[in-house]
Amino acid sequence: MTCLLAIDSSTEVMSIALSRDGEAWVFEGEGGAQASQRLLPEVLALLQRAGCALAEVDAVGFGRGPGAFTGLRSACSVAQGLALGAGKPVLALDSLLLVAQDAFDELGDAAADCWVAMDARMDEVYAAHYRAEQGRWAVLASPMLCRPDVLAARWRDEPPRCMAGSGLAVFGEHWNTGNALRRPVTRSRAVALARLAEAAWHAGTAIDAALALPVYLRDKVAQTTAEREAARRAQAEA
């Protein structure tokens, strides 16, 4: 049977999942700035709890992003280090698809066509559009970084059927999307992460650990004081 380890720290939640022989062990805790220090110790603790040696793992998955710069870098470096040390391949997993998977696990077909919108700070969102087809996810709109009004304009002609992600709590009142299902809170990122890792493994998308790279989308991670003031004025005038 397949044994897969996967980690994600693209948001404020640090998620770790180990799946083996139909069983799963998961951990979720505080991420953010803590991820770089806590990720590896928590991974080793989870392996110990599951009674699994790293040598037994077939592949190491990581949330490649988009998401928080430090979190993405931490997850990628830990996954690479573990995989290279054990001579294992890596599974680079879409961190936005993780949110769609969680919605689908709870809502079933009602969330089979899902837009994900995650708060990216700086008055922007990370967004992508997915559809579950015959047990696999198809990417209808690749992960992008954009302003909320760009999504609103895109949805005028084709409103989403289901929306998921933290962007709903921040910008949802500005999005008139009719009867679309709205799911701003993710139940378990770790459980969804395990499912994505299994799907990626069976799809044959494992890569050499040396080739693993995060997907940042944003090169600039902070605004100047003048830019923050301009953004506040624009929001007040809107």
C-alpha positions as CSV (number, residue, x, y, z in Angstrom):
1,M,0.0,0.0,0.0
2,T,1.0,3.6,-0.6
3,C,2.4,5.8,2.2
4,L,2.3,9.5,1.6
5,L,3.4,12.5,3.7
6,A,2.2,16.0,2.9
7,I,2.6,19.4,4.4
8,D,1.1,22.9,3.8
9,S,1.9,26.2,5.5
10,S,0.6,28.6,2.8
11,T,-1.9,30.2,5.3
12,E,-2.0,30.9,9.0
13,V,-2.8,27.2,9.5
14,M,0.0,24.7,9.4
15,S,-1.2,21.3,8.1
16,I,0.5,17.9,8.0
17,A,-1.0,14.7,6.8
18,L,0.2,11.1,6.6
19,S,-1.9,8.5,4.8
20,R,-1.1,4.8,4.8
21,D,-3.1,1.6,4.2
22,G,-6.4,3.5,4.2
23,E,-5.7,5.3,7.4
24,A,-4.8,8.9,7.9
25,W,-3.0,10.9,10.7
26,V,-3.3,14.6,10.6
27,F,-2.0,17.7,12.5
28,E,-3.2,21.3,12.3
29,G,-1.7,24.1,14.2
30,E,-0.6,27.7,14.1
31,G,1.5,28.5,11.1
32,G,2.5,31.9,9.8
33,A,5.8,33.1,11.2
34,Q,6.0,29.9,13.4
35,A,6.0,27.5,10.4
36,S,9.7,27.8,9.7
37,Q,10.5,26.7,13.3
38,R,7.7,24.2,14.0
39,L,7.1,22.4,10.7
40,L,9.9,19.9,10.8
41,P,9.5,18.9,14.5
42,E,5.7,18.5,14.0
43,V,6.3,16.3,10.9
44,L,8.7,14.1,12.9
45,A,6.2,13.9,15.8
46,L,3.4,12.9,13.4
47,L,5.6,10.1,11.9
48,Q,6.3,8.9,15.3
49,R,2.6,8.9,16.3
50,A,1.7,6.9,13.2
51,G,4.6,4.5,13.9
52,C,6.0,5.2,10.5
53,A,9.7,5.7,9.5
54,L,10.5,8.2,6.8
55,A,12.0,5.4,4.8
56,E,8.5,3.9,4.5
57,V,7.1,7.0,2.8
58,D,6.7,6.8,-0.9
59,A,6.6,10.5,-1.6
60,V,6.5,13.8,0.2
61,G,3.9,16.4,-0.8
62,F,3.8,20.1,-0.1
63,G,1.5,23.0,-0.7
64,R,3.2,24.8,-3.5
65,G,1.0,27.9,-3.2
66,P,0.0,30.5,-3.9
67,G,0.0,31.8,-0.4
68,A,2.2,33.4,2.3
69,F,5.8,33.8,1.1
70,T,7.5,32.5,4.3
71,G,5.0,29.6,4.6
72,L,5.5,28.5,1.0
73,R,9.3,28.7,1.3
74,S,9.2,26.7,4.6
75,A,7.0,23.9,3.3
76,C,9.0,23.6,0.1
77,S,12.4,23.5,1.9
78,V,11.2,20.9,4.5
79,A,9.6,18.7,1.8
80,Q,12.8,18.9,-0.3
81,G,15.0,18.2,2.6
82,L,13.0,15.1,3.7
83,A,12.6,13.8,0.2
84,L,16.3,14.2,-0.7
85,G,17.4,12.7,2.5
86,A,15.2,9.6,2.0
87,G,15.6,9.4,-1.7
88,K,11.9,10.0,-2.4
89,P,10.1,12.1,-5.0
90,V,8.0,15.1,-4.3
91,L,4.3,16.0,-5.0
92,A,3.8,19.7,-5.6
93,L,0.2,20.4,-4.6
94,D,-2.0,23.4,-5.4
95,S,-2.8,25.1,-2.2
96,L,-6.0,26.7,-3.6
97,L,-7.3,23.3,-4.8
98,L,-6.9,22.1,-1.2
99,V,-9.8,24.5,-0.3
100,A,-12.0,23.3,-3.2
101,Q,-11.3,19.7,-2.1
102,D,-12.4,20.5,1.4
103,A,-15.6,22.0,0.1
104,F,-16.3,19.0,-2.1
105,D,-15.7,16.6,0.8
106,E,-18.4,18.3,2.7
107,L,-20.9,19.3,0.0
108,G,-20.4,16.7,-2.7
109,D,-21.6,17.5,-6.2
110,A,-22.9,21.0,-5.0
111,A,-19.2,22.0,-4.8
112,A,-18.0,20.1,-7.9
113,D,-17.7,23.4,-9.7
114,C,-15.9,25.7,-7.3
115,W,-14.2,29.1,-7.3
116,V,-11.7,29.5,-4.6
117,A,-10.9,33.1,-3.4
118,M,-8.3,33.5,-0.6
119,D,-7.4,36.7,1.1
120,A,-4.0,37.7,-0.2
121,R,-3.8,40.9,1.9
122,M,-3.0,44.3,0.3
123,D,-6.6,44.4,-1.0
124,E,-6.0,41.4,-3.3
125,V,-7.1,37.8,-3.5
126,Y,-5.6,34.6,-4.7
127,A,-8.3,33.0,-6.9
128,A,-8.8,29.9,-9.1
129,H,-11.6,27.9,-10.7
130,Y,-11.9,24.1,-10.5
131,R,-14.3,21.4,-11.5
132,A,-14.4,17.8,-10.3
133,E,-14.9,15.5,-13.3
134,Q,-14.9,11.7,-13.0
135,G,-13.0,11.6,-9.8
136,R,-10.4,14.2,-10.9
137,W,-10.1,18.0,-10.7
138,A,-9.9,20.0,-13.8
139,V,-8.4,23.5,-13.6
140,L,-10.7,25.9,-15.4
141,A,-8.9,29.1,-14.3
142,S,-5.3,28.8,-13.1
143,P,-4.4,30.4,-9.8
144,M,-4.1,34.2,-10.1
145,L,-3.5,37.2,-8.0
146,C,-6.0,40.0,-8.6
147,R,-8.2,42.7,-7.0
148,P,-11.7,41.7,-5.8
149,D,-13.3,43.9,-8.5
150,V,-11.6,41.9,-11.2
151,L,-13.3,38.8,-10.0
152,A,-16.6,40.6,-9.7
153,A,-16.4,41.7,-13.3
154,R,-15.5,38.2,-14.4
155,W,-18.5,36.8,-12.6
156,R,-21.1,39.1,-14.1
157,D,-21.5,37.0,-17.2
158,E,-21.0,33.6,-15.5
159,P,-21.7,33.7,-11.8
160,P,-20.0,31.0,-9.7
161,R,-22.0,28.0,-8.4
162,C,-19.9,27.5,-5.4
163,M,-17.3,29.9,-3.7
164,A,-14.9,28.9,-1.0
165,G,-12.1,30.5,0.9
166,S,-11.1,33.2,3.3
167,G,-11.6,36.0,0.7
168,L,-15.4,35.6,1.3
169,A,-15.1,36.8,4.8
170,V,-13.1,39.9,3.7
171,F,-14.6,40.8,0.4
172,G,-17.8,38.8,0.2
173,E,-20.2,41.7,0.7
174,H,-18.8,43.3,-2.5
175,W,-19.5,40.2,-4.6
176,N,-23.0,39.9,-5.8
177,T,-23.1,36.3,-6.9
178,G,-26.7,35.4,-6.6
179,N,-27.5,32.0,-5.2
180,A,-23.9,30.7,-5.2
181,L,-23.0,28.5,-2.3
182,R,-20.6,30.3,0.0
183,R,-18.1,28.5,2.2
184,P,-15.7,31.0,3.8
185,V,-14.3,28.5,6.4
186,T,-12.3,25.4,5.6
187,R,-13.1,22.4,7.9
188,S,-9.8,20.6,7.7
189,R,-6.9,21.6,5.4
190,A,-5.0,18.5,6.6
191,V,-7.6,16.0,5.6
192,A,-8.0,17.7,2.2
193,L,-4.2,17.8,1.8
194,A,-4.1,14.0,2.3
195,R,-6.7,13.5,-0.4
196,L,-4.8,15.7,-2.9
197,A,-1.6,13.9,-2.2
198,E,-3.2,10.6,-2.9
199,A,-4.8,11.8,-6.1
200,A,-1.5,13.3,-7.3
201,W,0.4,10.1,-6.6
202,H,-2.1,8.0,-8.5
203,A,-2.0,10.5,-11.3
204,G,1.7,10.0,-11.6
205,T,2.7,13.7,-11.0
206,A,5.5,13.0,-8.6
207,I,8.7,14.9,-9.5
208,D,12.4,14.9,-8.5
209,A,12.8,16.7,-5.2
210,A,15.4,19.0,-6.7
211,L,12.8,20.4,-9.1
212,A,10.2,21.4,-6.5
213,L,9.4,25.1,-6.5
214,P,6.8,27.2,-4.7
215,V,4.2,29.3,-6.7
216,Y,4.4,32.8,-5.2
217,L,2.4,34.9,-7.8
218,R,3.4,38.0,-5.9
219,D,7.0,39.3,-6.0
220,K,6.3,42.3,-3.8
221,V,5.2,41.2,-0.3
222,A,4.6,44.6,1.4
223,Q,3.2,48.0,0.6
224,T,4.9,51.3,1.3
225,T,3.3,53.8,3.7
226,A,2.2,55.9,0.7
227,E,0.7,52.9,-1.1
228,R,-1.3,51.9,2.0
229,E,-2.6,55.5,2.4
230,A,-3.6,55.5,-1.3
231,A,-5.4,52.2,-1.0
232,R,-7.3,53.5,2.1
233,R,-8.4,56.6,0.3
234,A,-9.5,54.7,-2.8
235,Q,-11.5,52.3,-0.5
236,A,-13.1,55.2,1.3
237,E,-14.1,56.9,-2.0
238,A,-15.5,53.7,-3.5
